[in-house]
Amino acid sequence: MVKKEIIPIDTLLLNKACEIILKNYGLDFSGDKSKDLISALINSSKESGSKNHEHFTKLLIDNNLSEDELDILLKYLTVGETYFFRDEKLFSALQSKTAKDFFQKKSYINIWSAGCASGEEPYSIAILIDKLYGNNSDTKFNIFASDINKHSIEKAKKGLYRDWSFRSTPQWVTADYFSERKNGFYEISDSIKNKVEFALLNLSKIEEIKNNSVRYDVIICRNVLIYFSKPVAKNLLDTFYQKLNNEGIYITTASESINVNKNLFSKFIEGNNSIFIKKKFPLETSNKIAPPSIKSKKTESPVKKNISVKLESKKTVIKEELNLSQLYKKALTEYGKNNFADSLILFDNVEREINNGKANLEDAAELYFYLVINNIKLGNHAKALKLNETYLVKYNLDYRLHYLHGILLQEEGEFNKAEEALNKSIYLNNKFPLSFFKLANLQLSAGKNSYKRNFEKSVKLLLDLQNDEIIKYSDGITAGNLIKQITLHLD
């Protein structure tokens, strides 16, 4: 007779704990992974001094764990197995001619190590860059490294490691970049430590990541997606795509590469299944979306008072009789719900009616702002840029269109032109905090010290708003939340 395994935590409590962790952190411990969750809860309760693991689990479910107790739990939930220069094939590929050509054609390389654990990976990247380029390159590098685990981030910032972190590391790494300290520790050199900025970041908070306008040339996310639920992992990959500059590099693992959308990425180096390059322009998101245009050559059905609109997307089929004002409000509502395919069809219908001389809007430039940003949301960056530049011919004094122009030019890697566009937006409206915020992020990405001044100007404008007041044209960001984002860069 086979002895049945006894689960040391009540099944109902375990399921609720699993739901809480999935909701708050995107981490999936369902099915067979529940054993790992049980182990984490037991170990966390012991380390935190809780009465027992069930008591600790109840505190988690009731949202009564202290910050320190949560940090302990996250430490056990995301056990990072890492060491310096862990993946020999990866670091060999980064030394290839293809990689060197990529780095040397840019004046500034912005790198994000997402899920950096205790820092061995981003420090390895920094060491490799220093060894390959040193002070002999015109290219400047910036490395941002994030993790959800406070304990890991604190360790990374200290830069102190034991022999175990060098178990398969070339000898020159410790000889050239580390100093031996007491109690068997090795400390990384200040020159490398100063090249990496560490921060706490919950990767499941997709909207917060999207709302930060910093773009990257390289994103590294290895052995991280395996922890997430499939929907969170997919959303995160889509976000990585959006956060990469055109022809930016995404580095994952061979096993996780099956999640990469081959319509959006291609292999960076043939034969390597873990490094991908963002295609310059993605495929159209949906062939059902009618492309918006300034002037339609097609003759629309005569419309006197009402406009007949049929929405067709994967989720909805809607037919309504609306006047232009109602149609525009409906488009704004769908956009606010993140139903971007539907909202684009509606905005396009509004534009078509205006172009046909059937009706007009009081603020037509705002419509064009939404047509551009709607295409950005759907990943149609090429179309968005083309539309934006076309609309600017007629509405060259609209600060919103220059604001979007700056964002799109940054996506193209045209940093000087992007900075010029954002400065134009500020010149036309110096009370719009997002222009200062985007400009500051751009300057931060380019290594310019002036970013602080523009962050401070943005904060000054935001302080005129209520803490929970949503910033206009921000897609739902409150003044308080944006101030929090900015202060991370000013501390």
C-alpha positions in Angstrom: 0.0 0.0 0.0 1.4 3.4 -1.0 1.4 5.9 1.8 -0.4 9.1 0.8 1.6 12.3 1.3 0.2 14.5 4.0 0.0 18.2 3.1 1.0 20.1 6.3 -1.2 23.1 5.4 -5.0 23.2 5.2 -5.9 22.9 1.5 -8.3 25.9 1.7 -5.6 28.1 3.3 -3.1 26.9 0.7 -5.4 27.7 -2.2 -6.2 31.2 -0.8 -2.5 31.8 -0.3 -1.8 30.8 -3.9 -4.5 33.2 -5.1 -3.1 36.1 -3.1 0.5 35.5 -4.3 -0.8 35.3 -7.9 -2.8 38.5 -7.6 -0.1 40.5 -5.9 3.0 39.2 -7.6 1.9 37.3 -10.6 3.7 34.2 -9.3 2.0 30.9 -10.1 2.2 28.1 -7.5 -0.8 26.1 -8.7 -0.7 22.4 -9.3 2.6 20.6 -8.7 4.2 24.0 -7.8 2.1 24.0 -4.6 4.9 22.0 -2.9 7.3 24.9 -3.4 4.8 27.2 -1.9 4.3 25.0 1.1 8.1 24.9 1.6 8.3 28.6 1.3 5.6 29.2 3.8 7.1 26.8 6.3 10.6 28.3 6.0 9.3 31.8 6.1 7.3 31.2 9.3 10.4 29.7 11.0 12.7 32.6 10.0 10.1 35.3 10.9 9.5 33.7 14.3 5.8 33.1 13.6 3.8 30.7 15.9 3.5 28.1 13.0 3.2 28.0 9.3 -0.6 28.0 9.3 -0.6 31.2 11.4 1.9 32.8 9.0 -0.3 31.7 6.0 -3.4 33.3 7.7 -1.5 36.5 8.2 -0.6 36.5 4.4 -4.3 35.9 3.4 -5.5 38.7 5.7 -2.9 41.1 4.4 -1.3 41.3 7.9 2.2 40.3 7.2 4.8 43.0 8.0 7.1 44.4 5.3 10.0 42.3 6.7 7.8 39.1 6.8 6.8 39.7 3.2 10.5 40.2 2.2 11.3 36.9 3.9 8.5 35.1 2.0 9.5 36.6 -1.3 13.1 35.4 -0.7 11.8 31.8 -0.4 9.3 32.1 -3.3 12.0 33.4 -5.8 15.1 31.4 -5.0 17.7 32.7 -7.4 20.4 30.2 -8.5 23.0 32.5 -10.0 26.8 33.1 -10.2 29.2 35.2 -12.2 29.4 34.5 -15.9 26.9 31.7 -15.5 26.0 31.1 -19.1 29.2 30.6 -21.1 27.4 30.5 -24.5 25.6 33.8 -23.7 28.8 35.7 -22.8 30.6 34.2 -25.8 27.8 35.5 -28.0 28.0 38.9 -26.5 31.7 39.0 -27.5 30.9 38.1 -31.2 31.4 40.5 -34.0 27.6 40.9 -34.5 27.3 42.0 -30.8 30.3 44.3 -31.0 28.9 46.0 -34.2 25.5 46.5 -32.4 27.1 48.2 -29.4 29.6 50.3 -31.3 27.1 51.8 -33.7 25.3 53.5 -30.8 26.5 56.4 -28.7 24.6 55.3 -25.6 23.4 51.8 -24.6 20.7 51.5 -21.9 20.5 48.0 -20.4 17.8 46.5 -18.1 18.5 43.3 -16.1 14.9 42.3 -15.1 14.9 39.8 -12.2 18.6 40.3 -11.3 18.6 38.3 -8.1 21.7 39.2 -6.0 23.4 41.1 -8.8 25.8 38.5 -10.3 24.2 38.8 -13.8 24.2 42.6 -14.2 27.7 42.9 -12.7 28.9 40.2 -15.2 27.5 42.3 -18.0 29.2 45.4 -16.6 32.5 43.5 -16.3 32.3 42.2 -19.8 31.6 45.7 -21.2 34.5 47.1 -19.3 36.8 44.4 -20.5 35.7 44.7 -24.2 35.4 48.5 -24.4 36.9 50.0 -21.3 37.7 53.7 -21.9 38.5 53.2 -25.6 34.9 53.4 -26.8 32.8 56.4 -27.7 29.8 54.3 -26.5 28.4 55.0 -23.0 26.6 52.2 -21.1 24.0 52.4 -18.4 22.8 49.3 -16.5 19.5 49.2 -14.6 18.9 46.1 -12.5 15.7 45.2 -10.7 14.3 42.4 -8.5 11.3 41.9 -6.3 13.4 40.5 -3.5 14.6 43.2 -1.1 17.2 40.9 0.5 18.7 40.2 -3.0 18.8 43.9 -3.9 20.5 44.8 -0.6 23.1 42.1 -1.2 23.7 43.3 -4.8 24.2 46.9 -3.7 26.9 45.9 -1.2 28.7 43.9 -3.9 30.1 41.3 -1.4 30.2 37.7 -2.6 31.7 34.3 -1.4 33.5 31.6 -3.4 30.2 30.0 -4.4 29.3 33.0 -6.6 32.5 32.2 -8.6 32.1 28.5 -9.0 32.4 28.5 -12.8 33.9 31.9 -13.3 37.1 32.7 -15.3 40.0 33.5 -12.9 40.6 36.9 -14.5 37.2 38.1 -13.2 38.2 37.9 -9.5 41.8 38.9 -10.2 40.9 42.1 -12.1 37.6 43.2 -10.6 37.4 42.0 -7.0 39.3 42.6 -3.8 39.5 40.0 -1.0 37.8 41.0 2.3 37.4 39.4 5.7 35.4 36.2 6.4 35.9 34.8 2.9 34.1 37.7 1.1 35.2 39.3 -2.2 34.1 42.9 -2.9 33.5 44.1 -6.5 35.4 47.1 -7.6 33.8 50.6 -7.2 34.3 51.2 -10.9 31.9 48.3 -11.7 29.6 48.9 -8.8 29.0 52.4 -9.9 28.0 51.3 -13.4 24.9 49.4 -12.1 21.8 51.0 -10.6 19.7 48.5 -8.5 16.0 48.9 -7.6 13.1 47.0 -6.2 10.5 46.2 -8.8 7.5 43.9 -9.0 7.4 42.7 -12.7 3.8 41.8 -12.4 2.8 45.5 -12.1 2.7 45.8 -15.9 1.0 49.2 -16.1 3.6 50.8 -13.8 6.3 49.5 -16.1 4.6 50.7 -19.2 3.9 54.1 -17.7 7.6 54.7 -17.2 8.8 56.0 -20.5 12.5 54.9 -20.3 13.4 52.8 -23.3 16.2 50.2 -23.4 18.6 48.9 -26.0 19.0 45.6 -24.2 16.6 43.8 -21.8 17.8 40.7 -20.0 15.2 38.5 -18.3 16.5 34.9 -17.7 15.0 32.2 -15.6 12.3 34.6 -14.4 9.2 34.0 -16.6 9.0 30.4 -15.3 7.7 31.8 -11.9 4.8 33.7 -13.5 1.4 32.6 -14.6 1.0 32.4 -18.4 -1.1 35.6 -18.8 1.4 37.6 -16.7 4.4 36.1 -18.6 2.7 37.0 -21.9 1.9 40.6 -20.8 5.4 41.0 -19.5 6.9 39.9 -22.9 4.6 42.3 -24.7 5.8 45.0 -22.3 9.5 44.2 -22.9 8.8 44.6 -26.6 7.3 48.0 -26.1 10.2 49.1 -23.8 12.8 48.1 -26.3 14.1 50.7 -28.8 13.7 49.5 -32.4 16.2 46.8 -33.2 16.9 46.4 -29.5 18.1 43.1 -28.0 16.0 40.8 -25.8 18.1 38.1 -23.9 16.3 35.1 -22.3 17.1 31.4 -21.9 16.8 28.7 -24.6 14.0 27.0 -22.7 12.1 30.3 -22.2 12.6 31.3 -25.9 9.5 29.4 -26.9 7.5 32.3 -25.4 9.0 34.8 -27.7 6.7 36.1 -30.5 8.7 35.4 -33.7 6.5 38.0 -35.5 8.1 40.7 -33.3 11.6 39.3 -32.8 14.1 37.6 -34.9 17.3 35.7 -33.9 20.1 38.1 -33.2 22.8 35.5 -33.9 22.1 32.4 -36.0 22.5 29.3 -33.9 21.8 31.1 -30.6 18.3 30.5 -29.2 18.4 32.9 -26.3 19.2 36.3 -27.9 16.7 38.1 -30.1 16.5 41.4 -31.8 13.3 43.5 -32.0 12.1 43.8 -35.6 12.0 47.4 -36.8 8.3 47.3 -37.3 5.8 44.7 -36.1 3.1 43.1 -38.1 -0.3 44.8 -38.0 -2.1 43.9 -34.8 -5.3 43.1 -36.5 -6.4 43.1 -40.2 -9.8 44.3 -39.0 -8.6 47.7 -38.0 -9.2 50.3 -40.7 -6.1 52.5 -41.1 -6.8 56.1 -40.1 -6.0 58.7 -42.7 -6.0 62.4 -43.1 -8.2 62.3 -46.3 -10.3 59.4 -47.4 -10.6 58.9 -51.1 -13.5 56.6 -50.6 -17.0 58.1 -50.6 -18.8 57.3 -47.4 -22.6 56.7 -47.2 -24.4 60.1 -46.7 -24.8 60.9 -43.0 -27.2 63.6 -42.0 -27.8 63.5 -38.3 -26.5 60.2 -37.1 -23.6 57.9 -37.9 -24.0 54.2 -38.2 -21.0 52.4 -36.7 -20.3 48.7 -36.6 -17.6 47.6 -34.3 -16.1 44.2 -35.0 -13.3 42.8 -32.9 -12.6 39.4 -31.3 -14.5 40.4 -28.2 -17.4 42.6 -29.3 -19.8 43.2 -32.1 -21.6 46.5 -31.6 -24.0 48.5 -33.8 -25.1 51.9 -32.7 -26.6 55.1 -34.1 -24.5 57.9 -32.7 -24.0 61.6 -33.5 -20.4 62.7 -33.8 -20.1 63.9 -30.2 -21.5 60.7 -28.9 -19.3 58.7 -31.2 -16.2 60.5 -30.0 -17.3 60.0 -26.3 -17.8 56.3 -27.1 -14.3 56.1 -28.6 -12.8 57.8 -25.4 -14.7 55.3 -23.2 -13.4 52.3 -25.1 -9.9 53.7 -25.0 -10.2 54.2 -21.3 -11.2 50.5 -20.9 -8.0 49.5 -22.9 -10.2 48.2 -25.7 -7.7 49.7 -28.2 -8.9 47.8 -31.3 -12.5 49.0 -30.8 -11.5 52.6 -29.9 -9.3 52.9 -33.0 -12.2 52.0 -35.2 -14.4 54.6 -33.5 -11.7 57.3 -33.7 -11.2 56.5 -37.3 -14.9 56.9 -38.0 -14.9 60.3 -36.3 -12.0 61.4 -38.5 -13.7 60.1 -41.6 -16.8 62.1 -40.9 -14.7 65.3 -40.3 -12.8 64.7 -43.5 -16.0 64.3 -45.4 -17.2 67.6 -44.1 -20.2 66.1 -42.3 -19.3 67.4 -38.9 -16.5 68.8 -36.8 -15.1 68.7 -33.3 -14.3 71.6 -31.1 -10.8 70.2 -30.5 -9.8 68.2 -33.6 -6.2 68.1 -32.6 -7.2 66.0 -29.6 -8.7 63.4 -31.9 -5.5 63.2 -33.8 -3.6 62.8 -30.5 -5.8 59.8 -29.7 -5.4 58.3 -33.2 -1.6 58.4 -32.8 -1.5 57.1 -29.3 -4.1 54.4 -30.1 -1.7 53.1 -32.8 1.1 53.2 -30.3 -0.9 51.1 -27.9 -1.5 48.5 -30.6 2.1 48.3 -31.5 1.7 50.1 -34.9 4.7 52.4 -34.3 5.5 53.0 -38.0 1.9 54.0 -38.7 1.8 56.1 -35.5 4.9 58.0 -36.5 3.7 58.6 -40.1 0.3 59.9 -38.8 1.9 62.0 -36.2 4.1 63.8 -38.7 1.2 64.3 -41.1 -1.0 65.8 -38.4 1.8 68.1 -37.3 1.8 69.8 -40.7 -1.7 71.1 -39.9 -1.5 71.3 -36.1 2.1 72.4 -35.6 1.2 74.4 -32.5 -0.4 71.5 -30.6 1.7 70.5 -27.6 0.2 67.0 -27.4 1.3 66.1 -30.9 4.8 67.3 -30.3 4.8 65.3 -27.0 3.9 62.1 -28.9 6.4 62.9 -31.6 9.1 63.0 -28.9 8.0 59.5 -27.7 8.0 58.0 -31.2 11.3 59.5 -32.1 12.9 58.1 -29.0 11.5 54.7 -30.0 13.3 55.2 -33.3 16.6 55.9 -31.5 16.5 59.5 -32.7 17.4 61.0 -29.2 18.3 64.5 -30.4 15.2 64.9 -32.4 13.1 63.4 -29.6 14.5 65.9 -27.2 13.8 68.7 -29.6 10.2 67.6 -30.0 9.6 67.4 -26.2 11.1 70.8 -25.8 8.7 72.1 -28.4 5.8 70.6 -26.4 7.0 72.3 -23.3 7.4 75.6 -25.1 3.8 75.4 -26.3 2.5 74.4 -22.9 4.8 74.6 -19.9 2.0 73.4 -17.6 1.9 69.9 -18.9 3.8 67.7 -16.4 4.1 64.7 -18.7 6.3 66.5 -21.2 8.8 67.4 -18.5 8.6 63.8 -17.2 9.2 62.2 -20.7 12.0 64.7 -21.4 13.7 63.9 -18.1 13.5 60.2 -18.8 15.0 60.7 -22.2 17.8 62.7 -20.8 18.4 60.1 -18.1 18.6 57.4 -20.8 21.1 59.5 -22.7 23.2 60.1 -19.6 22.5 63.9 -19.4 22.6 65.5 -16.0 19.8 67.9 -17.0 17.2 65.2 -16.3 17.1 66.2 -12.6 15.9 69.7 -13.4 13.1 68.4 -15.6 12.0 65.8 -13.1 11.8 68.6 -10.5 9.8 70.8 -12.8 7.4 67.9 -13.4 7.0 67.3 -9.6 6.3 71.0 -9.1 3.4 70.9 -11.6 2.1 67.6 -10.1 2.0 69.1 -6.6 -0.6 71.5 -7.9 -2.9 68.5 -8.3 -4.6 66.3 -5.7 -2.6 63.2 -4.8 -5.3 60.9 -6.3 -6.1 63.1 -9.2 -5.5 61.5 -12.6 -3.1 63.4 -14.9 -4.7 64.4 -18.2 -3.6 62.2 -21.1 -1.7 59.9 -18.8 -3.9 56.8 -19.2 -5.0 56.8 -15.6 -1.8 57.7 -13.7 -2.4 59.7 -10.6 -0.3 62.7 -9.6 0.8 60.8 -6.4 2.0 57.7 -8.2 4.0 59.7 -10.8 5.7 61.7 -8.0 6.6 58.4 -6.4 8.2 57.2 -9.7 10.1 60.4 -10.1 11.5 60.5 -6.5 13.1 57.1 -7.2 15.4 58.9 -9.7 16.0 61.9 -7.5 17.0 60.1 -4.3 
